[in-house]
Amino acid sequence: MSEPTQKLRLSALVALVVGSMIGGGIFSLPQNMAERAEVGAVLIGWSITAVGMLTLALVFQTLANRKPELNSGVYAYAKAGFGDYMGFSSAWGYWISAWLGNVGYFVLLFSTLGYFFPQFGQGNTPLAIGCASVLLWSVHFLVLRGIKEATFINQLTTVAKVVPLLTFIAITLVAFDADIFTRDIWGRSNPNFTSVMDQVRNMMMVTVFVFIGIEGASVYSARAEKRADVGRATVLGFLGVLALLVLVNLLSLGIMSQPELAALQNPSLAVVLERVVGPWGALFISIGLAVSLLGALLSWALLCAEILFATAKDNTMPAFLKKENANHVPANALWLTNGMIQLFLLITLFSAGTYTSLIYLASSMIMVPYLWSAAYALLLGLRGETYEQSSLERRKDLVVSAISLGYAVWLLYAGGVKYLLLSALLYAPGVLLFAKAKHEQGEPLFTHVEKGIFACVIIAAALAAYGLYSGRLAL
């Protein structure tokens, strides 16, 4: 960890942020958004998302600069502000969100290949799962060779995945039809849509998923060559990805109508380009998606292992997770992560859950880490901690963190009760690792406040388990 060869420059940190955010979500964005909202609601939703996610990016930038001693981002901020269990829960939720997203990426990758090779079906046939497993463990052993080597490959795949997106934007910008775009701005002719705000709320979890990874540089703050690069990478990565997402979404709505887009199979971006240029467009986007997913799989393999490793070093996770191999890679954390991905890949053979369900659940899981990071930034501002000589900057950061926290709360509401309950079901078992870590330190498991919080988690998990058993709740 201390060797200079393990330090990451600004370009590598930006690539981690961009590579983490641009996975499969952007290639399915036209259909995912059109299924839930018309043009007017989409514009409102992106406006809310742009402000909310920008404030969240600024929160991570502020915390990286004001609390340089706190490494590994989302986990460290929750622990510093709200105690060990909240810190553990943030790390646990972030980790689950990350590998759940990877399971969804594997399914989408082989579903895309199924367009050319029917044997892969929708990405969950025995052949698809077998090939996905081979790819999973290939990535695993690549990462075991070293963080520096893996991040270099990630930079290459990040560049390669952006090229098809820029090509799509350039072509559809020329072919854009304003009449199609403005045909039914508020969705009044669609019986599946109710109010505009309901449309906005329904699309919000999709926007969260495509931005998961915005905290990637913060997670790697301990490995950054310059501490200030962590904040710069976060903001630069966010702005670049935001521009790509909005352009891809809005330009698609000027090529095909909302009902046409909503009826597409994913990756819908391929069909949109095919409408403009013919069959080669679908092939071009499919290749871009494959490269994009491979890069995202690598990025999230790195991030999953890093978050477990960091929490173990700080004694919040059990000690066995901080073991590194000769290449300074957290090997045990990586084995546990990819073992869980392999298990859930096998489950997809028998589950009716879809790619969309996986990304919604992943989005819900990461809301807790985001919320506590924003809350910690607000807490620092209210206390005046680290702001002794800068009252103007303190007021600015108070406003930014308050907006960010409000956005996180809105997202929990937008996700709905279903995914909150399912998230609780995944949060609850984590207490076993938390208890082991506390036992290793000879400390009591919970404070009085933490007992109450955990009781709420258990109640919600029990409701989710009953809902799944009775059939009232399903992925």
Contacts in CASP RR format, 6 or more apart in sequence:
PFRMAT RR
TARGET T0000
AUTHOR 0000-0000-0000
METHOD contacts of the structure
MODEL  1
MSEPTQKLRLSALVALVVGSMIGGGIFSLPQNMAERAEVGAVLIGWSITA
VGMLTLALVFQTLANRKPELNSGVYAYAKAGFGDYMGFSSAWGYWISAWL
GNVGYFVLLFSTLGYFFPQFGQGNTPLAIGCASVLLWSVHFLVLRGIKEA
TFINQLTTVAKVVPLLTFIAITLVAFDADIFTRDIWGRSNPNFTSVMDQV
RNMMMVTVFVFIGIEGASVYSARAEKRADVGRATVLGFLGVLALLVLVNL
LSLGIMSQPELAALQNPSLAVVLERVVGPWGALFISIGLAVSLLGALLSW
ALLCAEILFATAKDNTMPAFLKKENANHVPANALWLTNGMIQLFLLITLF
SAGTYTSLIYLASSMIMVPYLWSAAYALLLGLRGETYEQSSLERRKDLVV
SAISLGYAVWLLYAGGVKYLLLSALLYAPGVLLFAKAKHEQGEPLFTHVE
KGIFACVIIAAALAAYGLYSGRLAL
1 222 0 8 1.000
1 223 0 8 1.000
1 324 0 8 1.000
1 328 0 8 1.000
3 328 0 8 1.000
5 148 0 8 1.000
6 147 0 8 1.000
6 148 0 8 1.000
6 223 0 8 1.000
6 328 0 8 1.000
7 223 0 8 1.000
7 224 0 8 1.000
7 225 0 8 1.000
8 16 0 8 1.000
8 147 0 8 1.000
8 148 0 8 1.000
8 151 0 8 1.000
8 220 0 8 1.000
8 223 0 8 1.000
8 224 0 8 1.000
8 225 0 8 1.000
9 225 0 8 1.000
9 229 0 8 1.000
10 225 0 8 1.000
10 226 0 8 1.000
10 229 0 8 1.000
10 232 0 8 1.000
10 233 0 8 1.000
11 155 0 8 1.000
12 151 0 8 1.000
12 152 0 8 1.000
12 154 0 8 1.000
12 155 0 8 1.000
13 216 0 8 1.000
13 217 0 8 1.000
13 220 0 8 1.000
13 224 0 8 1.000
13 229 0 8 1.000
13 230 0 8 1.000
13 232 0 8 1.000
13 233 0 8 1.000
14 217 0 8 1.000
14 232 0 8 1.000
14 233 0 8 1.000
14 236 0 8 1.000
14 237 0 8 1.000
15 151 0 8 1.000
15 154 0 8 1.000
15 155 0 8 1.000
15 158 0 8 1.000
16 151 0 8 1.000
16 154 0 8 1.000
16 216 0 8 1.000
16 217 0 8 1.000
16 220 0 8 1.000
16 233 0 8 1.000
16 299 0 8 1.000
16 302 0 8 1.000
16 303 0 8 1.000
17 213 0 8 1.000
17 214 0 8 1.000
17 216 0 8 1.000
17 217 0 8 1.000
17 233 0 8 1.000
17 234 0 8 1.000
17 236 0 8 1.000
17 237 0 8 1.000
17 238 0 8 1.000
17 241 0 8 1.000
18 158 0 8 1.000
18 162 0 8 1.000
18 237 0 8 1.000
18 240 0 8 1.000
18 241 0 8 1.000
19 154 0 8 1.000
19 157 0 8 1.000
19 158 0 8 1.000
19 161 0 8 1.000
19 295 0 8 1.000
19 296 0 8 1.000
19 299 0 8 1.000
20 212 0 8 1.000
20 213 0 8 1.000
20 214 0 8 1.000
20 216 0 8 1.000
20 296 0 8 1.000
20 299 0 8 1.000
20 300 0 8 1.000
20 303 0 8 1.000
21 210 0 8 1.000
21 211 0 8 1.000
21 212 0 8 1.000
21 213 0 8 1.000
21 214 0 8 1.000
21 237 0 8 1.000
21 238 0 8 1.000
21 241 0 8 1.000
22 158 0 8 1.000
22 161 0 8 1.000
22 162 0 8 1.000
22 165 0 8 1.000
22 241 0 8 1.000
22 244 0 8 1.000
22 292 0 8 1.000
22 296 0 8 1.000
23 105 0 8 1.000
23 161 0 8 1.000
23 292 0 8 1.000
23 293 0 8 1.000
23 295 0 8 1.000
23 296 0 8 1.000
24 105 0 8 1.000
24 108 0 8 1.000
24 267 0 8 1.000
24 289 0 8 1.000
24 292 0 8 1.000
24 293 0 8 1.000
24 296 0 8 1.000
25 32 0 8 1.000
25 108 0 8 1.000
25 209 0 8 1.000
25 210 0 8 1.000
25 359 0 8 1.000
26 165 0 8 1.000
26 210 0 8 1.000
26 244 0 8 1.000
26 245 0 8 1.000
26 248 0 8 1.000
26 269 0 8 1.000
26 292 0 8 1.000
27 108 0 8 1.000
27 266 0 8 1.000
27 267 0 8 1.000
27 268 0 8 1.000
27 269 0 8 1.000
27 270 0 8 1.000
27 285 0 8 1.000
27 288 0 8 1.000
27 289 0 8 1.000
27 292 0 8 1.000
28 108 0 8 1.000
28 266 0 8 1.000
28 267 0 8 1.000
28 268 0 8 1.000
28 269 0 8 1.000
28 355 0 8 1.000
29 206 0 8 1.000
29 210 0 8 1.000
29 245 0 8 1.000
29 248 0 8 1.000
29 249 0 8 1.000
29 252 0 8 1.000
29 268 0 8 1.000
29 269 0 8 1.000
30 248 0 8 1.000
30 249 0 8 1.000
30 252 0 8 1.000
30 253 0 8 1.000
30 256 0 8 1.000
30 261 0 8 1.000
30 264 0 8 1.000
30 268 0 8 1.000
30 269 0 8 1.000
30 272 0 8 1.000
31 261 0 8 1.000
31 262 0 8 1.000
31 264 0 8 1.000
31 265 0 8 1.000
31 266 0 8 1.000
31 268 0 8 1.000
32 206 0 8 1.000
32 266 0 8 1.000
32 268 0 8 1.000
32 356 0 8 1.000
33 42 0 8 1.000
33 203 0 8 1.000
33 206 0 8 1.000
33 249 0 8 1.000
33 261 0 8 1.000
34 252 0 8 1.000
34 253 0 8 1.000
34 258 0 8 1.000
34 259 0 8 1.000
34 260 0 8 1.000
34 261 0 8 1.000
34 262 0 8 1.000
35 261 0 8 1.000
35 262 0 8 1.000
36 199 0 8 1.000
36 202 0 8 1.000
36 203 0 8 1.000
36 206 0 8 1.000
37 45 0 8 1.000
37 193 0 8 1.000
37 199 0 8 1.000
37 200 0 8 1.000
37 202 0 8 1.000
37 203 0 8 1.000
38 184 0 8 1.000
38 185 0 8 1.000
38 186 0 8 1.000
38 187 0 8 1.000
38 190 0 8 1.000
38 193 0 8 1.000
38 199 0 8 1.000
38 258 0 8 1.000
39 181 0 8 1.000
39 182 0 8 1.000
39 184 0 8 1.000
39 185 0 8 1.000
39 250 0 8 1.000
39 253 0 8 1.000
39 258 0 8 1.000
40 185 0 8 1.000
40 186 0 8 1.000
40 196 0 8 1.000
41 186 0 8 1.000
41 187 0 8 1.000
41 196 0 8 1.000
41 199 0 8 1.000
41 200 0 8 1.000
41 203 0 8 1.000
42 203 0 8 1.000
42 249 0 8 1.000
42 250 0 8 1.000
42 253 0 8 1.000
43 250 0 8 1.000
44 196 0 8 1.000
44 200 0 8 1.000
45 200 0 8 1.000
45 203 0 8 1.000
45 204 0 8 1.000
45 207 0 8 1.000
46 207 0 8 1.000
46 245 0 8 1.000
46 246 0 8 1.000
46 249 0 8 1.000
46 250 0 8 1.000
48 200 0 8 1.000
48 204 0 8 1.000
48 407 0 8 1.000
48 410 0 8 1.000
49 204 0 8 1.000
49 207 0 8 1.000
49 211 0 8 1.000
50 242 0 8 1.000
50 246 0 8 1.000
51 403 0 8 1.000
51 407 0 8 1.000
52 403 0 8 1.000
52 404 0 8 1.000
52 407 0 8 1.000
53 207 0 8 1.000
53 211 0 8 1.000
53 214 0 8 1.000
53 238 0 8 1.000
53 242 0 8 1.000
53 407 0 8 1.000
54 238 0 8 1.000
54 242 0 8 1.000
55 374 0 8 1.000
55 400 0 8 1.000
55 401 0 8 1.000
55 403 0 8 1.000
55 404 0 8 1.000
55 407 0 8 1.000
56 214 0 8 1.000
56 370 0 8 1.000
56 373 0 8 1.000
56 374 0 8 1.000
56 404 0 8 1.000
56 407 0 8 1.000
56 408 0 8 1.000
57 214 0 8 1.000
57 234 0 8 1.000
57 235 0 8 1.000
57 238 0 8 1.000
58 235 0 8 1.000
58 400 0 8 1.000
58 404 0 8 1.000
59 373 0 8 1.000
59 374 0 8 1.000
59 377 0 8 1.000
59 400 0 8 1.000
59 401 0 8 1.000
59 404 0 8 1.000
60 73 0 8 1.000
60 214 0 8 1.000
60 215 0 8 1.000
60 217 0 8 1.000
60 218 0 8 1.000
60 230 0 8 1.000
60 231 0 8 1.000
60 234 0 8 1.000
60 373 0 8 1.000
61 230 0 8 1.000
61 231 0 8 1.000
61 232 0 8 1.000
61 234 0 8 1.000
61 235 0 8 1.000
62 377 0 8 1.000
62 397 0 8 1.000
62 400 0 8 1.000
62 401 0 8 1.000
63 70 0 8 1.000
63 73 0 8 1.000
63 77 0 8 1.000
63 218 0 8 1.000
63 373 0 8 1.000
63 376 0 8 1.000
63 377 0 8 1.000
63 380 0 8 1.000
64 73 0 8 1.000
64 217 0 8 1.000
64 218 0 8 1.000
64 221 0 8 1.000
64 227 0 8 1.000
64 228 0 8 1.000
64 230 0 8 1.000
64 231 0 8 1.000
64 234 0 8 1.000
65 227 0 8 1.000
65 228 0 8 1.000
65 231 0 8 1.000
66 380 0 8 1.000
66 386 0 8 1.000
67 76 0 8 1.000
67 77 0 8 1.000
67 80 0 8 1.000
67 380 0 8 1.000
67 386 0 8 1.000
68 227 0 8 1.000
70 76 0 8 1.000
70 77 0 8 1.000
70 80 0 8 1.000
71 221 0 8 1.000
71 222 0 8 1.000
71 310 0 8 1.000
72 218 0 8 1.000
72 219 0 8 1.000
72 221 0 8 1.000
72 222 0 8 1.000
72 306 0 8 1.000
72 307 0 8 1.000
72 310 0 8 1.000
72 311 0 8 1.000
73 215 0 8 1.000
73 218 0 8 1.000
73 219 0 8 1.000
73 221 0 8 1.000
73 373 0 8 1.000
74 90 0 8 1.000
74 91 0 8 1.000
74 94 0 8 1.000
74 215 0 8 1.000
74 218 0 8 1.000
74 219 0 8 1.000
74 307 0 8 1.000
74 369 0 8 1.000
74 370 0 8 1.000
74 372 0 8 1.000
74 373 0 8 1.000
75 87 0 8 1.000
75 88 0 8 1.000
75 90 0 8 1.000
75 91 0 8 1.000
75 94 0 8 1.000
75 307 0 8 1.000
75 310 0 8 1.000
75 311 0 8 1.000
75 316 0 8 1.000
75 369 0 8 1.000
76 87 0 8 1.000
76 310 0 8 1.000
76 314 0 8 1.000
77 90 0 8 1.000
77 372 0 8 1.000
77 373 0 8 1.000
77 376 0 8 1.000
77 377 0 8 1.000
78 86 0 8 1.000
78 87 0 8 1.000
78 89 0 8 1.000
78 90 0 8 1.000
78 91 0 8 1.000
78 369 0 8 1.000
78 372 0 8 1.000
78 373 0 8 1.000
78 376 0 8 1.000
79 86 0 8 1.000
79 87 0 8 1.000
79 88 0 8 1.000
79 90 0 8 1.000
79 314 0 8 1.000
79 316 0 8 1.000
80 376 0 8 1.000
81 372 0 8 1.000
81 375 0 8 1.000
81 376 0 8 1.000
81 379 0 8 1.000
82 372 0 8 1.000
82 375 0 8 1.000
82 376 0 8 1.000
83 447 0 8 1.000
83 450 0 8 1.000
84 316 0 8 1.000
84 434 0 8 1.000
84 438 0 8 1.000
84 450 0 8 1.000
85 434 0 8 1.000
85 446 0 8 1.000
85 447 0 8 1.000
85 450 0 8 1.000
85 453 0 8 1.000
85 454 0 8 1.000
86 372 0 8 1.000
86 450 0 8 1.000
86 453 0 8 1.000
87 311 0 8 1.000
87 316 0 8 1.000
87 372 0 8 1.000
88 311 0 8 1.000
88 316 0 8 1.000
88 317 0 8 1.000
88 430 0 8 1.000
88 433 0 8 1.000
88 434 0 8 1.000
88 437 0 8 1.000
89 368 0 8 1.000
89 427 0 8 1.000
90 368 0 8 1.000
90 369 0 8 1.000
90 372 0 8 1.000
90 373 0 8 1.000
91 307 0 8 1.000
91 308 0 8 1.000
91 310 0 8 1.000
91 311 0 8 1.000
91 316 0 8 1.000
91 317 0 8 1.000
91 369 0 8 1.000
92 427 0 8 1.000
92 430 0 8 1.000
92 433 0 8 1.000
92 434 0 8 1.000
93 365 0 8 1.000
93 366 0 8 1.000
93 368 0 8 1.000
93 369 0 8 1.000
93 423 0 8 1.000
93 426 0 8 1.000
93 427 0 8 1.000
94 307 0 8 1.000
94 365 0 8 1.000
94 366 0 8 1.000
94 369 0 8 1.000
95 304 0 8 1.000
95 307 0 8 1.000
95 308 0 8 1.000
95 337 0 8 1.000
96 362 0 8 1.000
96 365 0 8 1.000
96 426 0 8 1.000
97 212 0 8 1.000
97 362 0 8 1.000
97 363 0 8 1.000
97 365 0 8 1.000
97 366 0 8 1.000
97 369 0 8 1.000
98 212 0 8 1.000
98 300 0 8 1.000
98 303 0 8 1.000
98 304 0 8 1.000
98 307 0 8 1.000
98 337 0 8 1.000
98 362 0 8 1.000
99 300 0 8 1.000
99 304 0 8 1.000
99 337 0 8 1.000
99 338 0 8 1.000
99 340 0 8 1.000
99 341 0 8 1.000
99 344 0 8 1.000
100 344 0 8 1.000
100 358 0 8 1.000
100 361 0 8 1.000
100 362 0 8 1.000
100 365 0 8 1.000
101 212 0 8 1.000
101 300 0 8 1.000
101 358 0 8 1.000
101 359 0 8 1.000
101 362 0 8 1.000
102 296 0 8 1.000
102 297 0 8 1.000
102 300 0 8 1.000
102 301 0 8 1.000
102 304 0 8 1.000
102 341 0 8 1.000
103 341 0 8 1.000
103 344 0 8 1.000
103 345 0 8 1.000
103 348 0 8 1.000
103 358 0 8 1.000
104 355 0 8 1.000
104 358 0 8 1.000
104 359 0 8 1.000
104 362 0 8 1.000
105 293 0 8 1.000
105 296 0 8 1.000
105 297 0 8 1.000
105 300 0 8 1.000
106 123 0 8 1.000
106 132 0 8 1.000
106 135 0 8 1.000
106 136 0 8 1.000
106 293 0 8 1.000
106 297 0 8 1.000
106 341 0 8 1.000
106 345 0 8 1.000
107 122 0 8 1.000
107 123 0 8 1.000
107 124 0 8 1.000
107 128 0 8 1.000
107 132 0 8 1.000
107 348 0 8 1.000
107 355 0 8 1.000
107 358 0 8 1.000
108 123 0 8 1.000
108 266 0 8 1.000
108 267 0 8 1.000
108 289 0 8 1.000
108 293 0 8 1.000
108 355 0 8 1.000
109 123 0 8 1.000
109 132 0 8 1.000
109 135 0 8 1.000
109 289 0 8 1.000
109 290 0 8 1.000
109 293 0 8 1.000
109 294 0 8 1.000
110 120 0 8 1.000
110 121 0 8 1.000
110 123 0 8 1.000
110 124 0 8 1.000
110 128 0 8 1.000
110 131 0 8 1.000
110 132 0 8 1.000
111 120 0 8 1.000
111 121 0 8 1.000
111 122 0 8 1.000
111 123 0 8 1.000
111 128 0 8 1.000
111 266 0 8 1.000
111 355 0 8 1.000
112 267 0 8 1.000
112 270 0 8 1.000
112 286 0 8 1.000
112 289 0 8 1.000
112 290 0 8 1.000
113 120 0 8 1.000
113 123 0 8 1.000
113 128 0 8 1.000
113 286 0 8 1.000
113 290 0 8 1.000
114 120 0 8 1.000
114 121 0 8 1.000
114 122 0 8 1.000
114 123 0 8 1.000
114 128 0 8 1.000
115 270 0 8 1.000
115 282 0 8 1.000
115 286 0 8 1.000
116 286 0 8 1.000
119 125 0 8 1.000
119 127 0 8 1.000
119 128 0 8 1.000
120 127 0 8 1.000
120 128 0 8 1.000
120 131 0 8 1.000
121 128 0 8 1.000
123 129 0 8 1.000
123 132 0 8 1.000
123 348 0 8 1.000
124 348 0 8 1.000
124 349 0 8 1.000
124 351 0 8 1.000
126 349 0 8 1.000
129 345 0 8 1.000
129 346 0 8 1.000
129 348 0 8 1.000
129 349 0 8 1.000
132 345 0 8 1.000
133 342 0 8 1.000
133 345 0 8 1.000
135 294 0 8 1.000
135 297 0 8 1.000
136 297 0 8 1.000
136 338 0 8 1.000
136 341 0 8 1.000
136 342 0 8 1.000
136 345 0 8 1.000
137 338 0 8 1.000
139 297 0 8 1.000
139 298 0 8 1.000
139 301 0 8 1.000
139 338 0 8 1.000
140 301 0 8 1.000
140 334 0 8 1.000
140 335 0 8 1.000
140 338 0 8 1.000
142 149 0 8 1.000
142 150 0 8 1.000
142 153 0 8 1.000
142 298 0 8 1.000
143 150 0 8 1.000
143 298 0 8 1.000
143 301 0 8 1.000
143 302 0 8 1.000
143 305 0 8 1.000
143 329 0 8 1.000
143 334 0 8 1.000
144 325 0 8 1.000
144 327 0 8 1.000
144 329 0 8 1.000
144 331 0 8 1.000
144 334 0 8 1.000
145 327 0 8 1.000
145 329 0 8 1.000
146 327 0 8 1.000
146 328 0 8 1.000
146 329 0 8 1.000
147 223 0 8 1.000
147 302 0 8 1.000
147 327 0 8 1.000
147 328 0 8 1.000
147 329 0 8 1.000
150 298 0 8 1.000
150 301 0 8 1.000
150 302 0 8 1.000
151 302 0 8 1.000
153 295 0 8 1.000
153 298 0 8 1.000
154 295 0 8 1.000
154 298 0 8 1.000
154 299 0 8 1.000
154 302 0 8 1.000
157 291 0 8 1.000
157 292 0 8 1.000
157 294 0 8 1.000
157 295 0 8 1.000
157 298 0 8 1.000
158 295 0 8 1.000
160 288 0 8 1.000
160 291 0 8 1.000
161 288 0 8 1.000
161 291 0 8 1.000
161 292 0 8 1.000
161 295 0 8 1.000
162 244 0 8 1.000
163 288 0 8 1.000
164 284 0 8 1.000
164 285 0 8 1.000
164 287 0 8 1.000
164 288 0 8 1.000
164 289 0 8 1.000
164 291 0 8 1.000
164 292 0 8 1.000
165 244 0 8 1.000
165 248 0 8 1.000
166 244 0 8 1.000
167 284 0 8 1.000
168 248 0 8 1.000
168 251 0 8 1.000
168 269 0 8 1.000
168 272 0 8 1.000
168 273 0 8 1.000
168 285 0 8 1.000
169 244 0 8 1.000
169 247 0 8 1.000
169 248 0 8 1.000
169 251 0 8 1.000
171 273 0 8 1.000
171 276 0 8 1.000
171 277 0 8 1.000
172 251 0 8 1.000
172 252 0 8 1.000
172 254 0 8 1.000
172 255 0 8 1.000
172 272 0 8 1.000
172 273 0 8 1.000
172 276 0 8 1.000
173 247 0 8 1.000
173 251 0 8 1.000
175 255 0 8 1.000
175 276 0 8 1.000
176 251 0 8 1.000
176 254 0 8 1.000
176 255 0 8 1.000
177 254 0 8 1.000
177 255 0 8 1.000
178 254 0 8 1.000
180 253 0 8 1.000
180 254 0 8 1.000
180 255 0 8 1.000
180 256 0 8 1.000
180 257 0 8 1.000
181 250 0 8 1.000
181 253 0 8 1.000
181 254 0 8 1.000
183 257 0 8 1.000
184 190 0 8 1.000
184 257 0 8 1.000
184 258 0 8 1.000
186 196 0 8 1.000
187 193 0 8 1.000
187 199 0 8 1.000
187 258 0 8 1.000
190 258 0 8 1.000
190 259 0 8 1.000
193 199 0 8 1.000
201 413 0 8 1.000
201 414 0 8 1.000
201 415 0 8 1.000
202 414 0 8 1.000
204 410 0 8 1.000
204 411 0 8 1.000
204 414 0 8 1.000
204 415 0 8 1.000
205 359 0 8 1.000
205 360 0 8 1.000
205 363 0 8 1.000
205 364 0 8 1.000
205 411 0 8 1.000
205 414 0 8 1.000
205 415 0 8 1.000
205 419 0 8 1.000
206 359 0 8 1.000
207 245 0 8 1.000
208 363 0 8 1.000
208 366 0 8 1.000
208 367 0 8 1.000
208 411 0 8 1.000
209 359 0 8 1.000
209 360 0 8 1.000
209 362 0 8 1.000
209 363 0 8 1.000
210 241 0 8 1.000
210 245 0 8 1.000
211 238 0 8 1.000
211 241 0 8 1.000
212 362 0 8 1.000
212 363 0 8 1.000
212 366 0 8 1.000
213 303 0 8 1.000
214 234 0 8 1.000
214 237 0 8 1.000
214 238 0 8 1.000
215 234 0 8 1.000
215 369 0 8 1.000
215 370 0 8 1.000
215 373 0 8 1.000
216 234 0 8 1.000
216 303 0 8 1.000
217 224 0 8 1.000
217 229 0 8 1.000
217 230 0 8 1.000
217 231 0 8 1.000
217 233 0 8 1.000
217 234 0 8 1.000
218 230 0 8 1.000
218 231 0 8 1.000
218 234 0 8 1.000
219 303 0 8 1.000
219 306 0 8 1.000
219 307 0 8 1.000
219 310 0 8 1.000
220 230 0 8 1.000
220 303 0 8 1.000
220 306 0 8 1.000
221 227 0 8 1.000
221 230 0 8 1.000
222 310 0 8 1.000
224 230 0 8 1.000
248 269 0 8 1.000
252 261 0 8 1.000
252 268 0 8 1.000
252 269 0 8 1.000
252 272 0 8 1.000
253 261 0 8 1.000
255 272 0 8 1.000
255 275 0 8 1.000
255 276 0 8 1.000
256 264 0 8 1.000
256 272 0 8 1.000
256 275 0 8 1.000
261 268 0 8 1.000
261 272 0 8 1.000
264 271 0 8 1.000
264 272 0 8 1.000
265 271 0 8 1.000
266 355 0 8 1.000
267 285 0 8 1.000
267 286 0 8 1.000
267 289 0 8 1.000
269 285 0 8 1.000
269 289 0 8 1.000
270 281 0 8 1.000
270 282 0 8 1.000
270 283 0 8 1.000
270 285 0 8 1.000
270 286 0 8 1.000
270 289 0 8 1.000
271 282 0 8 1.000
273 281 0 8 1.000
273 282 0 8 1.000
273 284 0 8 1.000
273 285 0 8 1.000
274 281 0 8 1.000
274 282 0 8 1.000
301 334 0 8 1.000
301 337 0 8 1.000
301 338 0 8 1.000
304 333 0 8 1.000
304 334 0 8 1.000
304 337 0 8 1.000
305 329 0 8 1.000
305 330 0 8 1.000
305 333 0 8 1.000
305 334 0 8 1.000
305 337 0 8 1.000
306 330 0 8 1.000
306 333 0 8 1.000
308 317 0 8 1.000
308 321 0 8 1.000
308 330 0 8 1.000
308 333 0 8 1.000
308 336 0 8 1.000
308 337 0 8 1.000
309 321 0 8 1.000
309 322 0 8 1.000
309 324 0 8 1.000
309 330 0 8 1.000
309 333 0 8 1.000
311 317 0 8 1.000
311 321 0 8 1.000
312 318 0 8 1.000
312 319 0 8 1.000
312 320 0 8 1.000
312 321 0 8 1.000
312 322 0 8 1.000
312 330 0 8 1.000
312 333 0 8 1.000
312 437 0 8 1.000
313 322 0 8 1.000
315 437 0 8 1.000
315 440 0 8 1.000
315 441 0 8 1.000
316 434 0 8 1.000
316 437 0 8 1.000
317 433 0 8 1.000
317 434 0 8 1.000
317 437 0 8 1.000
318 433 0 8 1.000
318 436 0 8 1.000
318 437 0 8 1.000
318 440 0 8 1.000
319 437 0 8 1.000
319 440 0 8 1.000
320 332 0 8 1.000
321 330 0 8 1.000
321 332 0 8 1.000
321 333 0 8 1.000
321 336 0 8 1.000
322 330 0 8 1.000
322 332 0 8 1.000
322 333 0 8 1.000
323 330 0 8 1.000
323 331 0 8 1.000
323 332 0 8 1.000
324 330 0 8 1.000
324 331 0 8 1.000
325 331 0 8 1.000
351 475 0 8 1.000
352 474 0 8 1.000
352 475 0 8 1.000
353 474 0 8 1.000
353 475 0 8 1.000
354 475 0 8 1.000
357 475 0 8 1.000
358 475 0 8 1.000
360 415 0 8 1.000
360 419 0 8 1.000
361 419 0 8 1.000
361 422 0 8 1.000
361 423 0 8 1.000
361 426 0 8 1.000
361 475 0 8 1.000
363 411 0 8 1.000
363 415 0 8 1.000
363 419 0 8 1.000
364 415 0 8 1.000
364 419 0 8 1.000
364 420 0 8 1.000
364 422 0 8 1.000
364 423 0 8 1.000
365 423 0 8 1.000
365 426 0 8 1.000
365 427 0 8 1.000
367 408 0 8 1.000
367 411 0 8 1.000
367 412 0 8 1.000
367 423 0 8 1.000
368 423 0 8 1.000
368 427 0 8 1.000
370 408 0 8 1.000
370 411 0 8 1.000
371 405 0 8 1.000
371 408 0 8 1.000
371 409 0 8 1.000
371 412 0 8 1.000
374 401 0 8 1.000
374 404 0 8 1.000
374 405 0 8 1.000
374 406 0 8 1.000
374 407 0 8 1.000
374 408 0 8 1.000
375 401 0 8 1.000
375 405 0 8 1.000
377 397 0 8 1.000
377 400 0 8 1.000
377 401 0 8 1.000
377 404 0 8 1.000
378 398 0 8 1.000
378 401 0 8 1.000
378 402 0 8 1.000
378 404 0 8 1.000
378 405 0 8 1.000
379 385 0 8 1.000
380 386 0 8 1.000
380 387 0 8 1.000
380 397 0 8 1.000
380 401 0 8 1.000
381 387 0 8 1.000
381 394 0 8 1.000
381 397 0 8 1.000
381 398 0 8 1.000
381 401 0 8 1.000
382 398 0 8 1.000
384 394 0 8 1.000
387 393 0 8 1.000
387 394 0 8 1.000
387 397 0 8 1.000
412 420 0 8 1.000
418 473 0 8 1.000
420 460 0 8 1.000
421 460 0 8 1.000
421 461 0 8 1.000
421 463 0 8 1.000
421 464 0 8 1.000
421 467 0 8 1.000
421 473 0 8 1.000
422 464 0 8 1.000
422 473 0 8 1.000
422 475 0 8 1.000
424 457 0 8 1.000
424 460 0 8 1.000
424 461 0 8 1.000
424 463 0 8 1.000
424 464 0 8 1.000
425 460 0 8 1.000
425 461 0 8 1.000
425 464 0 8 1.000
425 465 0 8 1.000
425 468 0 8 1.000
427 457 0 8 1.000
427 461 0 8 1.000
428 457 0 8 1.000
428 458 0 8 1.000
428 461 0 8 1.000
431 454 0 8 1.000
434 445 0 8 1.000
435 445 0 8 1.000
438 444 0 8 1.000
438 445 0 8 1.000
446 454 0 8 1.000
464 473 0 8 1.000
466 472 0 8 1.000
467 473 0 8 1.000
468 474 0 8 1.000
END
